[in-house]
C-alpha cells in the first residue's frame, strides 16, 4: 500500500510541476517582451546620439519592470526546483521501501545481478543530476554542498550515498562507495551496503568510517569557497570503479557543469601521481587521513 500511495503522490507532484513549468514559460515570455523594448530604446538613443530626459525616464521604468519580472521568474524557478527535489525524494523513498520489501521492478533489478557497465552508467547519471546549489543573494552554501562537510551531528538517511572505510579481503582497508541502510543511535554505528554488491555485502561501521557525499554541486561562479582548491588532499572516486583513493586537486571546476581535475597517488609514476583525471563533484570528499610523507 505504501508503494501505491507513493506512486499516487508522485503522479500528483508531476502534474503540479507541469503547471509550474507552464507558468515559468509565461513569465519568461512576458519578461522577453520588456527586454526587447529596452534594446529598442537603446538603439534609438544611439541613432539620435543623445540621452534625453524622456529616454532616462522611459529606461528607468523599463528596467524597474525588468527587475520585477526577473524576480518573479526566479521565484517560480525556485518552486520548480523544490518540486523536483520533492519528487526525487519520494522516488528514493519508494526505491528504499521496495528494497526492504524485496521488490524490484524490471527497470531496477537488484544490483548484485547488475552488469558493471550498467552500474557505471548509473553512477555517472547520479553525478550529472546532482542538483546545483542556487542560493538567494547573500545566502551561504549549506553543509554537504560541494566541499562543505556535513555538520557534526549529521546522520545519513537510508539510501544516502557515502564513502565508507572497510576491510578488504586481503585485510587492507579501503574507501568504497556505499549506500546507508540504517543508523543505530545507541552504538553510533551505521549499516551500509557496498554499492557494487548491494544486497550481498553489508558492513557495520562506526561514524568515523563514514563520509557523506555532497548533496548539491557548488557553483564556481557564485560560491567558489564551497569547492576544494588546487593542491588540496581529497578522496576521489577513481574513474570506472567504486573505490575512493587519495588524490590532489589539480584544477577545481570553472563552470557549474565542470568536474574536478585530480592527480591520484600512484607510485608507478616518477612524481608519485597519475596524470590528471576528471572526477565529478558528487564523488570528491575531504580526506580524513594525513598526507603520506
ROFI-456562 format. One record per atom (N, C-alpha, C): x, y, z; chain; atom name; residue in one letter. Coordinates in steps of 0.001 Angstrom, whole numbers, plus 500000, padded with zeros to 6 digits. Each point is the difference from the previous one (the first is absolute). Example, Ala and Ser with C-alpha at 12.3 -4.5 7.8 and 13.67 -1.06 7.14 Angstrom:
! ROFI-456562
((513190 494310 507800) A N A)
((499110 501190 500000) A CA A)
((500900 501200 500000) A C A)
((499650 501050 499280) A N S)
((500820 501190 500060) A CA S)
((499230 501090 500730) A C S)
! end
This chain:
! ROFI-456562
((500829 498787 500000) A N X)
((499171 501213 500000) A CA X)
((500860 501258 500000) A C X)
((501131 499946 500722) A N X)
((500872 501167 500072) A CA X)
((500534 500357 498627) A C X)
((500341 498962 499200) A N X)
((500521 500245 498657) A CA X)
((498929 500609 499111) A C X)
((498771 499519 500127) A N X)
((498886 500539 499217) A CA X)
((499753 501456 500371) A C X)
((500048 500299 501291) A N X)
((499814 501370 500483) A CA X)
((501090 500914 499466) A C X)
((501241 499497 499992) A N X)
((501118 500793 499480) A CA X)
((499815 500280 498518) A C X)
((499573 498989 499250) A N X)
((499767 500178 498561) A CA X)
((498941 501065 499749) A C X)
((498953 499972 500804) A N X)
((498915 500974 499851) A CA X)
((500495 501416 500287) A C X)
((500795 500141 501062) A N X)
((500528 501317 500367) A CA X)
((500976 500513 498945) A C X)
((500828 499113 499453) A N X)
((500950 500388 498954) A CA X)
((499254 500491 498765) A C X)
((498931 499288 499617) A N X)
((499197 500419 498847) A CA X)
((499386 501385 500244) A C X)
((499555 500229 501228) A N X)
((499416 501293 500362) A CA X)
((501045 501116 499911) A C X)
((501196 499723 500511) A N X)
((501076 500998 499968) A CA X)
((500455 500287 498572) A C X)
((500016 498978 499153) A N X)
((500376 500204 498602) A CA X)
((499002 500916 499296) A C X)
((498723 499860 500352) A N X)
((498983 500894 499451) A CA X)
((500227 501433 500453) A C X)
((500340 500171 501283) A N X)
((500276 501339 500528) A CA X)
((501242 500601 499340) A C X)
((501014 499165 499767) A N X)
((501221 500468 499341) A CA X)
((499692 500449 498575) A C X)
((499138 499263 499320) A N X)
((499617 500367 498634) A CA X)
((499370 501390 499963) A C X)
((499130 500272 500957) A N X)
((499360 501312 500066) A CA X)
((501018 501101 500311) A C X)
((500934 499701 500887) A N X)
((501036 500986 500341) A CA X)
((500887 500312 498800) A C X)
((500314 498972 499207) A N X)
((500826 500221 498811) A CA X)
((499262 500884 499001) A C X)
((498693 499808 499871) A N X)
((499203 500868 499112) A CA X)
((500026 501446 500499) A C X)
((499884 500167 501321) A N X)
((500070 501356 500572) A CA X)
((501375 500620 499767) A C X)
((501034 499162 500099) A N X)
((501363 500483 499771) A CA X)
((500141 500545 498583) A C X)
((499461 499259 499031) A N X)
((500094 500431 498605) A CA X)
((499207 501280 499765) A C X)
((498833 500108 500626) A N X)
((499195 501214 499860) A CA X)
((500744 501202 500569) A C X)
((500640 499808 501162) A N X)
((500755 501083 500629) A CA X)
((501191 500401 499135) A C X)
((500648 499010 499400) A N X)
((501161 500273 499144) A CA X)
((499582 500771 498749) A C X)
((498872 499609 499414) A N X)
((499513 500704 498803) A CA X)
((499678 501457 500326) A C X)
((499425 500219 501186) A N X)
((499658 501363 500410) A CA X)
((501275 500841 500174) A C X)
((501010 499421 500619) A N X)
((501237 500744 500237) A CA X)
((500761 500251 498697) A C X)
((499927 499061 499056) A N X)
((500687 500171 498724) A CA X)
((499443 501200 499235) A C X)
((498702 500197 500069) A N X)
((499370 501150 499328) A CA X)
((500570 501305 500536) A C X)
((500162 500078 501302) A N X)
((500547 501215 500607) A CA X)
((501477 500185 499650) A C X)
((500749 498909 499930) A N X)
((501420 500086 499648) A CA X)
((500185 500490 498569) A C X)
((499097 499593 499125) A N X)
((500039 500485 498608) A CA X)
((499783 501512 499978) A C X)
((499071 500479 500832) A N X)
((499746 501449 500073) A CA X)
((501236 500753 500493) A C X)
((500717 499422 500962) A N X)
((501220 500627 500501) A CA X)
((501042 500094 498885) A C X)
((500150 498912 499242) A N X)
((500972 499982 498913) A CA X)
((499652 501041 498925) A C X)
((498724 500065 499648) A N X)
((499579 500963 498971) A CA X)
((500213 501439 500467) A C X)
((499756 500238 501275) A N X)
((500201 501353 500538) A CA X)
((501472 500399 499930) A C X)
((500888 499070 500351) A N X)
((501436 500276 499912) A CA X)
((500419 500256 498549) A C X)
((499425 499240 499074) A N X)
((500336 500197 498576) A CA X)
((499570 501373 499514) A C X)
((498814 500447 500427) A N X)
((499525 501340 499597) A CA X)
((500896 501085 500603) A C X)
((500446 499793 501238) A N X)
((500895 500969 500636) A CA X)
((501321 500106 499233) A C X)
((500516 498845 499545) A N X)
((501246 500017 499244) A CA X)
((499827 500682 498653) A C X)
((498837 499767 499388) A N X)
((499723 500633 498706) A CA X)
((499942 501515 500135) A C X)
((499310 500454 501047) A N X)
((499863 501445 500219) A CA X)
((501227 500604 500676) A C X)
((500870 499093 500537) A N X)
((501244 500431 500639) A CA X)
((499767 501004 501131) A C X)
((498957 499743 500791) A N X)
((499761 500854 501156) A CA X)
((499176 499242 501038) A C X)
((500148 500433 501257) A N X)
((499217 499400 501088) A CA X)
((499111 501103 500566) A C X)
((498772 500021 499530) A N X)
((499059 501038 500429) A CA X)
((499319 499595 501305) A C X)
((499413 500973 500723) A N X)
((499238 499669 501219) A CA X)
((498903 498969 499725) A C X)
((499431 500054 498781) A N X)
((498944 499038 499637) A CA X)
((500546 498574 500031) A C X)
((501179 499805 499375) A N X)
((500575 498667 499950) A CA X)
((500440 499530 501385) A C X)
((500520 500921 500810) A N X)
((500390 499638 501364) A CA X)
((498802 499461 500782) A C X)
((498892 500736 499920) A N X)
((498785 499598 500722) A CA X)
((499472 498665 499473) A C X)
((499999 499876 498660) A N X)
((499485 498768 499395) A CA X)
((500849 498793 500401) A C X)
((501324 500167 499926) A N X)
((500880 498881 500343) A CA X)
((499901 499629 501480) A C X)
((499860 501017 500858) A N X)
((499858 499714 501424) A CA X)
((498768 499119 500247) A C X)
((498909 500333 499336) A N X)
((498784 499204 500141) A CA X)
((500155 498599 499433) A C X)
((500661 499894 498825) A N X)
((500199 498693 499364) A CA X)
((500897 499095 500857) A C X)
((501062 500574 500561) A N X)
((500912 499202 500820) A CA X)
((499342 499593 501324) A C X)
((499163 500870 500546) A N X)
((499277 499644 501230) A CA X)
((499076 498809 499740) A C X)
((499311 500053 498848) A N X)
((499121 498886 499614) A CA X)
((500811 498727 499759) A C X)
((501159 500142 499319) A N X)
((500846 498836 499709) A CA X)
((500482 499342 501292) A C X)
((500342 500817 500993) A N X)
((500456 499453 501288) A CA X)
((498874 499227 500676) A C X)
((498801 500571 499976) A N X)
((498854 499322 500608) A CA X)
((499686 498696 499260) A C X)
((500102 500032 498660) A N X)
((499757 498790 499196) A CA X)
((501016 498917 500341) A C X)
((501267 500399 500134) A N X)
((501060 499034 500302) A CA X)
((499781 499367 501372) A C X)
((499579 500808 500967) A N X)
((499743 499459 501344) A CA X)
((498822 499033 499987) A C X)
((498967 500331 499214) A N X)
((498834 499116 499914) A CA X)
((500383 498672 499340) A C X)
((500810 500071 498933) A N X)
((500444 498778 499328) A CA X)
((500891 499179 500919) A C X)
((500855 500681 500750) A N X)
((500885 499310 500939) A CA X)
((499189 499261 501064) A C X)
((498950 500624 500506) A N X)
((499162 499370 501026) A CA X)
((499326 498740 499469) A C X)
((499515 500073 498752) A N X)
((499346 498824 499408) A CA X)
((501017 498889 499759) A C X)
((501204 500378 499536) A N X)
((501037 498999 499769) A CA X)
((500384 499297 501306) A C X)
((500029 500757 501098) A N X)
((500305 499383 501290) A CA X)
((498891 499009 500395) A C X)
((498753 500353 499696) A N X)
((498895 499077 500265) A CA X)
((500146 498742 499142) A C X)
((500433 500182 498731) A N X)
((500258 498854 499123) A CA X)
((501037 499076 500632) A C X)
((501112 500600 500448) A N X)
((501087 499213 500579) A CA X)
((499558 499280 501275) A C X)
((499215 500685 500831) A N X)
((499498 499375 501229) A CA X)
((499100 498810 499670) A C X)
((499174 500169 498960) A N X)
((499096 498922 499602) A CA X)
((500787 498808 499468) A C X)
((501044 500271 499205) A N X)
((500841 498926 499468) A CA X)
((500701 499268 501145) A C X)
((500503 500758 500973) A N X)
((500674 499390 501159) A CA X)
((499030 499109 500771) A C X)
((498752 500453 500147) A N X)
((498995 499205 500713) A CA X)
((499701 498703 499254) A C X)
((499915 500085 498669) A N X)
((499742 498813 499182) A CA X)
((501165 499013 500113) A C X)
((501238 500526 499909) A N X)
((501171 499129 500105) A CA X)
((500059 499324 501365) A C X)
((499648 500744 501052) A N X)
((500007 499438 501342) A CA X)
((498983 498866 500128) A C X)
((498813 500192 499437) A N X)
((498973 498960 500044) A CA X)
((500418 498769 499194) A C X)
((500629 500242 498841) A N X)
((500476 498876 499195) A CA X)
((501049 499191 500761) A C X)
((500873 500710 500729) A N X)
((501020 499312 500787) A CA X)
((499364 499235 501157) A C X)
((499011 500608 500671) A N X)
((499300 499309 501078) A CA X)
((499303 498749 499473) A C X)
((499432 500124 498809) A N X)
((499312 498867 499383) A CA X)
((500994 498879 499689) A C X)
((501183 500380 499494) A N X)
((501017 498995 499688) A CA X)
((500460 499277 501265) A C X)
((500206 500777 501071) A N X)
((500439 499390 501262) A CA X)
((498917 499061 500540) A C X)
((498729 500434 499927) A N X)
((498903 499155 500475) A CA X)
((499931 498697 499203) A C X)
((500208 500120 498672) A N X)
((499981 498805 499161) A CA X)
((501168 499074 500338) A C X)
((501145 500615 500287) A N X)
((501188 499206 500353) A CA X)
((499762 499228 501290) A C X)
((499433 500695 500984) A N X)
((499721 499355 501289) A CA X)
((498988 498871 499831) A C X)
((499015 500256 499141) A N X)
((498961 498995 499780) A CA X)
((500473 498882 499076) A C X)
((501175 500194 499401) A N X)
((500516 498975 499091) A CA X)
((499353 500042 498645) A C X)
((499417 501169 499678) A N X)
((499334 500145 498707) A CA X)
((500848 500869 499091) A C X)
((500241 499529 498771) A N X)
((500751 500775 499019) A CA X)
((499269 499909 498664) A C X)
((499861 501147 499356) A N X)
((499353 499959 498693) A CA X)
((501040 499739 498921) A C X)
((499530 499834 498771) A N X)
((500906 499644 498906) A CA X)
((501025 501078 499717) A C X)
((499639 501245 500254) A N X)
((500915 501096 499693) A CA X)
((501084 500160 501055) A C X)
((499814 499382 501167) A N X)
((501018 500109 501055) A CA X)
((500159 498664 500712) A C X)
((500764 499095 499396) A N X)
((500210 498686 500619) A CA X)
((500924 500109 501196) A C X)
((500090 498952 500812) A N X)
((500950 500037 501112) A CA X)
((501403 500225 499458) A C X)
((500778 500840 500665) A N X)
((501300 500342 499443) A CA X)
((501001 498854 500084) A C X)
((499691 498978 500765) A N X)
((500914 498862 500017) A CA X)
((499983 499268 498664) A C X)
((498957 500221 499164) A N X)
((499940 499379 498681) A CA X)
((500223 501039 498896) A C X)
((500266 501236 500382) A N X)
((500164 501067 499017) A CA X)
((501366 499915 499333) A C X)
((500002 500119 498678) A N X)
((501270 500013 499286) A CA X)
((500794 501244 500378) A C X)
((501313 499860 500004) A N X)
((500852 501095 500446) A CA X)
((499829 501250 499132) A C X)
((499851 499792 498695) A N X)
((499824 501144 499104) A CA X)
((498749 500790 500335) A C X)
((498938 499287 500377) A N X)
((498748 500660 500375) A CA X)
((500198 500793 501288) A C X)
((500707 499410 500964) A N X)
((500259 500683 501265) A CA X)
((500808 501275 499770) A C X)
((501029 499921 499149) A N X)
((500825 501180 499718) A CA X)
((499160 501112 499363) A C X)
((499088 499614 499119) A N X)
((499115 500982 499360) A CA X)
((499097 500672 501030) A C X)
((499476 499201 500940) A N X)
((499137 500543 501050) A CA X)
((500768 500970 500897) A C X)
((501259 499679 500291) A N X)
((500812 500892 500836) A CA X)
((500266 501321 499275) A C X)
((500237 499935 498697) A N X)
((500202 501217 499214) A CA X)
((498731 500845 499988) A C X)
((498858 499338 499831) A N X)
((498723 500720 499991) A CA X)
((499735 500664 501344) A C X)
((500348 499300 501081) A N X)
((499817 500558 501337) A CA X)
((500832 501263 500178) A C X)
((501215 499984 499447) A N X)
((500873 501174 500093) A CA X)
((499446 501153 499172) A C X)
((499492 499697 498814) A N X)
((499492 501046 499098) A CA X)
((498735 500648 500537) A C X)
((499171 499212 500673) A N X)
((498714 500514 500472) A CA X)
((500056 500543 501430) A C X)
((501189 499986 500619) A N X)
((500127 500606 501326) A CA X)
((499620 501474 499885) A C X)
((499042 500474 500785) A N X)
((499540 501389 499826) A CA X)
((501078 501029 500313) A C X)
((499959 501096 499279) A N X)
((500919 501115 500220) A CA X)
((499411 500901 501073) A C X)
((500809 500345 501006) A N X)
((499528 500903 501046) A CA X)
((499843 501403 499418) A C X)
((498800 500546 500102) A N X)
((499735 501353 499528) A CA X)
((499414 500780 501168) A C X)
((500862 500698 500703) A N X)
((499552 500740 501171) A CA X)
((499435 501362 499646) A C X)
((499302 500585 500941) A N X)
((499514 501366 499834) A CA X)
((501159 500961 500248) A C X)
((499900 501246 499543) A N X)
((501099 500956 500198) A CA X)
((500456 500056 501464) A C X)
((501287 499793 500218) A N X)
((500553 500043 501360) A CA X)
((499890 498701 500770) A C X)
((499305 499004 499458) A N X)
((499813 498725 500695) A CA X)
((501221 499102 499792) A C X)
((500532 499461 501080) A N X)
((501177 499147 499906) A CA X)
((499602 498559 499680) A C X)
((500856 499282 499267) A N X)
((499705 498594 499699) A CA X)
((499886 499181 501281) A C X)
((499113 499020 500036) A N X)
((499796 499193 501214) A CA X)
((500995 498858 500096) A C X)
((500034 499308 501137) A N X)
((500805 498782 500096) A CA X)
((499604 499007 498903) A C X)
((500987 499228 499545) A N X)
((499839 499010 498929) A CA X)
((499766 500639 498635) A C X)
((500362 501267 499882) A N X)
((500044 500653 498692) A CA X)
((501462 500027 499584) A C X)
((500340 499305 498923) A N X)
((501381 499975 499537) A CA X)
((500945 499470 501057) A C X)
((501000 500809 500350) A N X)
((501029 499582 500955) A CA X)
((499608 500232 501453) A C X)
((498845 500626 500253) A N X)
((499599 500292 501370) A CA X)
((499548 498697 500681) A C X)
((500656 499602 501092) A N X)
((499664 498722 500624) A CA X)
((498652 500037 500716) A C X)
((499518 498826 500359) A N X)
((498762 499894 500778) A CA X)
((500233 500576 501394) A C X)
((498937 500446 500652) A N X)
((500107 500482 501376) A CA X)
((500374 498834 500908) A C X)
((500550 500299 501164) A N X)
((500521 498960 500898) A CA X)
((498917 499030 500472) A C X)
((498750 500453 500051) A N X)
((498918 499132 500478) A CA X)
((499192 499380 498858) A C X)
((500496 500145 498775) A N X)
((499250 499498 498843) A CA X)
((499993 498475 499973) A C X)
((498855 499441 499669) A N X)
((499859 498556 499829) A CA X)
((499462 499738 498599) A C X)
((500736 499230 499220) A N X)
((499571 499674 498644) A CA X)
((498705 499199 500039) A C X)
((499098 500321 499081) A N X)
((498705 499316 499939) A CA X)
((500123 498721 499169) A C X)
((499088 499050 500220) A N X)
((500003 498799 499154) A CA X)
((499936 500389 498525) A C X)
((500881 499435 499203) A N X)
((500054 500320 498582) A CA X)
((501056 501018 499644) A C X)
((500475 500771 501003) A N X)
((501056 500985 499729) A CA X)
((501287 499287 499587) A C X)
((500706 500601 499049) A N X)
((501290 499444 499568) A CA X)
((501110 500569 500879) A C X)
((500933 499131 500368) A N X)
((501096 500389 500895) A CA X)
((501292 499349 499524) A C X)
((501115 500570 500467) A N X)
((501288 499310 499884) A CA X)
((500176 499245 501309) A C X)
((500289 498705 499913) A N X)
((500098 499155 501196) A CA X)
((501348 499289 500027) A C X)
((500656 500053 501157) A N X)
((501303 499349 500143) A CA X)
((499784 498585 500525) A C X)
((500333 499020 499165) A N X)
((499748 498599 500344) A CA X)
((501288 499189 499853) A C X)
((500000 498811 500579) A N X)
((501120 499089 499842) A CA X)
((499793 499167 498747) A C X)
((501028 499952 499160) A N X)
((499939 499211 498782) A CA X)
((500270 498532 500326) A C X)
((499868 499161 498990) A N X)
((500212 498561 500185) A CA X)
((501415 499709 500492) A C X)
((500976 500786 499513) A N X)
((501392 499763 500383) A CA X)
((500368 500616 501349) A C X)
((499011 500608 500666) A N X)
((500240 500582 501315) A CA X)
((500312 501478 499981) A C X)
((500377 500527 498832) A N X)
((500247 501437 499882) A CA X)
((498679 500767 500066) A C X)
((500105 501273 500351) A N X)
((498790 500821 500051) A CA X)
((499901 500871 498757) A C X)
((498792 500227 499556) A N X)
((499785 500843 498834) A CA X)
((498683 500758 500136) A C X)
((499913 501102 499283) A N X)
((498775 500791 499978) A CA X)
((499162 499584 498793) A C X)
((498751 499628 500263) A N X)
((499125 499567 498914) A CA X)
((498761 500894 499932) A C X)
((499361 499995 498851) A N X)
((498713 500674 499849) A CA X)
((498921 499075 500546) A C X)
((499221 500507 500947) A N X)
((498989 499167 500656) A CA X)
((498696 500772 500167) A C X)
((498980 499261 500399) A N X)
((498684 500587 500238) A CA X)
((499596 499744 501446) A C X)
((499601 501071 500693) A N X)
((499574 499845 501393) A CA X)
((498714 499182 500076) A C X)
((499981 499054 500915) A N X)
((498812 499162 500216) A CA X)
((499286 500437 501277) A C X)
((500784 500188 501076) A N X)
((499403 500398 501279) A CA X)
((501094 500562 500903) A C X)
((499550 500653 501080) A N X)
((500940 500531 500988) A CA X)
((499474 499681 501385) A C X)
((500869 499441 500852) A N X)
((499631 499640 501363) A CA X)
((500519 501083 500945) A C X)
((499103 500799 500568) A N X)
((500408 501104 500879) A CA X)
((500602 499495 501310) A C X)
((499642 498790 500388) A N X)
((500536 499456 501251) A CA X)
((501475 499638 499858) A C X)
((500375 499457 498825) A N X)
((501392 499573 499786) A CA X)
((500781 500991 499141) A C X)
((499280 500991 499427) A N X)
((500628 500962 499082) A CA X)
((500652 499293 498811) A C X)
((499300 498993 499507) A N X)
((500530 499261 498851) A CA X)
((498981 499940 498852) A C X)
((500573 500005 498805) A N X)
((499194 499893 498781) A CA X)
((500009 498562 499490) A C X)
((498929 499660 499304) A N X)
((500022 498847 499115) A CA X)
((499977 500558 498585) A C X)
((500945 499571 499170) A N X)
((500063 500489 498624) A CA X)
((500163 498827 499043) A C X)
((499508 500182 498782) A N X)
((500176 499007 498947) A CA X)
((501032 500499 499005) A C X)
((500917 499131 499622) A N X)
((500934 500294 498918) A CA X)
((499172 500232 498738) A C X)
((500195 501138 499351) A N X)
((499202 500333 498819) A CA X)
((500217 498995 498882) A C X)
((501169 499349 500027) A N X)
((500333 499041 498946) A CA X)
((499493 498604 500311) A C X)
((499510 499798 501225) A N X)
((499530 498672 500404) A CA X)
((498718 500135 500815) A C X)
((499083 500869 499560) A N X)
((498824 500299 500821) A CA X)
((499205 498730 500293) A C X)
((499607 499866 501267) A N X)
((499236 498840 500411) A CA X)
((500881 498789 500294) A C X)
((501327 500153 499789) A N X)
((500917 498865 500191) A CA X)
((501080 500327 501027) A C X)
((500586 501196 499859) A N X)
((501084 500387 500895) A CA X)
((499537 501145 500899) A C X)
((499732 499713 501262) A N X)
((499547 501011 500953) A CA X)
((501049 500168 501092) A C X)
((500232 501271 500383) A N X)
((501026 500292 500999) A CA X)
((499389 500781 501159) A C X)
((500444 499706 501214) A N X)
((499645 500786 501180) A CA X)
((501218 500825 500375) A C X)
((499844 501339 499957) A N X)
((501157 500883 500142) A CA X)
((499707 501159 500942) A C X)
((501038 500435 500708) A N X)
((499857 501160 500877) A CA X)
((499896 501272 499163) A C X)
((499539 501078 500614) A N X)
((499806 501280 499291) A CA X)
((501291 500513 499382) A C X)
((501127 499759 500678) A N X)
((501261 500544 499489) A CA X)
((500440 499310 498707) A C X)
((499356 498887 499681) A N X)
((500332 499294 498760) A CA X)
((499042 500349 498858) A C X)
((499175 501000 500235) A N X)
((498994 500394 499004) A CA X)
((500177 501479 499649) A C X)
((500014 500304 498713) A N X)
((500012 501387 499531) A CA X)
((498817 500179 499051) A C X)
((498980 500768 500401) A N X)
((498862 500241 499094) A CA X)
((500459 500729 498739) A C X)
((499447 499609 498864) A N X)
((500335 500660 498737) A CA X)
((499212 501304 499866) A C X)
((500490 500938 499173) A N X)
((499270 501262 499784) A CA X)
((498576 499748 499501) A C X)
((499095 500862 500446) A N X)
((498608 499918 499541) A CA X)
((499649 501115 499024) A C X)
((500937 500952 499850) A N X)
((499858 501048 498988) A CA X)
((501359 500246 499363) A C X)
((499994 500373 498738) A N X)
((501219 500506 499374) A CA X)
((500162 501462 500382) A C X)
((501241 500441 500178) A N X)
((500281 501412 500268) A CA X)
((500237 500713 498672) A C X)
((499508 501211 499890) A N X)
((500169 500796 498793) A CA X)
((501307 500787 500094) A C X)
((500980 499701 499132) A N X)
((501287 500708 500070) A CA X)
((499868 501502 499764) A C X)
((498948 500391 499266) A N X)
((499837 501406 499646) A CA X)
((499436 500844 501144) A C X)
((499258 499359 500915) A N X)
((499384 500750 501096) A CA X)
((500504 499564 501380) A C X)
((500435 498734 500124) A N X)
((500427 499473 501310) A CA X)
((501326 499247 499897) A C X)
((501061 500657 499511) A N X)
((501282 499302 499841) A CA X)
((500572 499493 501321) A C X)
((499597 500637 501117) A N X)
((500511 499566 501304) A CA X)
((499454 498631 500404) A C X)
((498972 499528 499298) A N X)
((499398 498701 500309) A CA X)
((500627 498877 499177) A C X)
((501130 500295 499366) A N X)
((500699 499000 499196) A CA X)
((501385 499727 500587) A C X)
((500501 498789 499791) A N X)
((501385 499711 500347) A CA X)
((500900 500805 499070) A C X)
((501128 500430 500513) A N X)
((500911 500827 499215) A CA X)
((501230 499205 499561) A C X)
((500726 500555 499064) A N X)
((501182 499344 499436) A CA X)
((500950 499526 501102) A C X)
((500504 498778 499837) A N X)
((500969 499355 500900) A CA X)
((499394 499508 501318) A C X)
((498676 500130 500189) A N X)
((499385 499426 501200) A CA X)
((499952 498483 499882) A C X)
((500222 499323 501128) A N X)
((499944 498544 500034) A CA X)
((498550 499553 500193) A C X)
((499542 499106 499137) A N X)
((498606 499538 500045) A CA X)
((499951 498490 499807) A C X)
((498803 499462 500194) A N X)
((499691 498644 499554) A CA X)
((499099 500147 498777) A C X)
((500374 499346 498912) A N X)
((499223 500118 498760) A CA X)
((499728 498610 499440) A C X)
((498817 499845 499421) A N X)
((499612 498713 499408) A CA X)
((500789 499802 498703) A C X)
((500804 498941 499961) A N X)
((500801 499762 498794) A CA X)
((499058 499647 498843) A C X)
((500193 500622 498828) A N X)
((499096 499767 498863) A CA X)
((499799 498521 499691) A C X)
((498745 499646 499741) A N X)
((499586 498637 499644) A CA X)
((500225 498988 501123) A C X)
((500061 500497 501254) A N X)
((500073 499103 501157) A CA X)
((499006 500484 501043) A C X)
((499894 499268 501110) A N X)
((499148 500430 501116) A CA X)
((500848 500189 501259) A C X)
((501264 500323 499798) A N X)
((500913 500223 501131) A CA X)
((500566 501418 499976) A C X)
((500157 500565 501205) A N X)
((500601 501322 500160) A CA X)
((501487 499847 500304) A C X)
((500792 500871 499389) A N X)
((501434 500012 500272) A CA X)
((500459 501427 500274) A C X)
((501124 500117 500701) A N X)
((500560 501308 500315) A CA X)
((500455 500680 498711) A C X)
((499770 501303 499947) A N X)
((500376 500756 498808) A CA X)
((500207 501464 500369) A C X)
((500693 500711 499141) A N X)
((500159 501440 500138) A CA X)
((499140 500696 498955) A C X)
((499382 501100 500402) A N X)
((499238 500790 499034) A CA X)
((500986 500658 499031) A C X)
((499813 499722 498727) A N X)
((500837 500615 498964) A CA X)
((499353 501297 499518) A C X)
((498696 499919 499692) A N X)
((499247 501187 499583) A CA X)
((498573 499888 500529) A C X)
((499507 500988 500761) A N X)
((498592 499984 500429) A CA X)
((499088 500278 498796) A C X)
((498717 499686 500110) A N X)
((499060 500340 498928) A CA X)
((499989 501506 499740) A C X)
((499899 500376 498736) A N X)
((499931 501406 499631) A CA X)
((498568 500441 499706) A C X)
((499167 499024 499587) A N X)
((498588 500256 499699) A CA X)
((499150 498986 500761) A C X)
((498711 500286 500183) A N X)
((499158 499080 500793) A CA X)
((500000 498566 499489) A C X)
((500089 499809 498688) A N X)
((499934 498643 499441) A CA X)
((501348 499292 499954) A C X)
((501076 500694 500403) A N X)
((501340 499415 499923) A CA X)
((500282 499022 501142) A C X)
((500932 499063 499742) A N X)
((500499 499089 501023) A CA X)
((501282 500567 500603) A C X)
((500446 499367 501083) A N X)
((501351 500253 500502) A CA X)
((500986 499278 499087) A C X)
((501198 500554 499881) A N X)
((501129 499280 499421) A CA X)
((500905 499651 501169) A C X)
((500267 498698 500189) A N X)
((500765 499566 501174) A CA X)
((501198 499153 499595) A C X)
((500995 499957 500893) A N X)
((501192 499171 499827) A CA X)
((499970 498913 501063) A C X)
((499749 498766 499598) A N X)
((499945 498899 500965) A CA X)
((501414 499584 500409) A C X)
((500155 499654 501293) A N X)
((501278 499467 500451) A CA X)
((500265 498686 499271) A C X)
((501170 499910 499354) A N X)
((500318 498818 499202) A CA X)
((501520 499843 499944) A C X)
((500503 498987 500691) A N X)
((501455 499820 500093) A CA X)
((500629 499528 498688) A C X)
((499176 499643 499013) A N X)
((500566 499567 498717) A CA X)
((500498 501176 499170) A C X)
((499683 501221 500464) A N X)
((500497 501197 499316) A CA X)
((501128 500614 500815) A C X)
((500938 500631 499293) A N X)
((501212 500536 500634) A CA X)
((499692 500987 501123) A C X)
((499001 500855 499789) A N X)
((499682 501006 501024) A CA X)
((498979 499504 501015) A C X)
((499571 498743 499852) A N X)
((499069 499420 500972) A CA X)
((498535 500299 499738) A C X)
((499709 500647 498866) A N X)
((498609 500337 499688) A CA X)
((499664 499657 498553) A C X)
((498737 499617 499785) A N X)
((499520 499694 498656) A CA X)
((499852 501276 499181) A C X)
((499849 499887 498677) A N X)
((499614 501166 499205) A CA X)
((498619 500474 500459) A C X)
((499612 501241 499672) A N X)
((498699 500518 500432) A CA X)
((498829 499156 499480) A C X)
((499055 499724 500892) A N X)
((498785 499275 499646) A CA X)
((498799 500786 500517) A C X)
((498902 499945 499276) A N X)
((498790 500730 500391) A CA X)
((499139 499171 500948) A C X)
((499539 500650 501077) A N X)
((499092 499359 500959) A CA X)
((498909 501014 500357) A C X)
((498752 499565 499959) A N X)
((498866 500888 500269) A CA X)
((499980 500450 501457) A C X)
((499405 501176 500247) A N X)
((499875 500515 501371) A CA X)
((499349 498988 500928) A C X)
((499059 499249 499473) A N X)
((499262 499009 500780) A CA X)
((500932 499026 500719) A C X)
((501162 499719 499372) A N X)
((500874 498938 500495) A CA X)
((501362 500513 500471) A C X)
((500042 501212 500523) A N X)
((501231 500541 500584) A CA X)
((499676 500483 501413) A C X)
((500720 499472 500995) A N X)
((499758 500371 501398) A CA X)
((501336 500276 500691) A C X)
((499925 500630 501152) A N X)
((501213 500319 500753) A CA X)
((500660 498708 500474) A C X)
((501327 499981 499946) A N X)
((500759 498829 500461) A CA X)
((500214 500089 501498) A C X)
((499586 498969 500718) A N X)
((500164 499985 501460) A CA X)
((501395 499560 500415) A C X)
((500750 499461 499043) A N X)
((501330 499495 500318) A CA X)
((501034 501092 499775) A C X)
((501135 499874 500672) A N X)
((501091 500952 499778) A CA X)
((500742 499639 498736) A C X)
((500636 500997 499406) A N X)
((500735 499779 498754) A CA X)
((501222 499115 500262) A C X)
((500247 499107 499051) A N X)
((501182 499130 500129) A CA X)
((501275 500816 499913) A C X)
((500967 499628 500828) A N X)
((501277 500700 499965) A CA X)
((500991 499253 499118) A C X)
! end
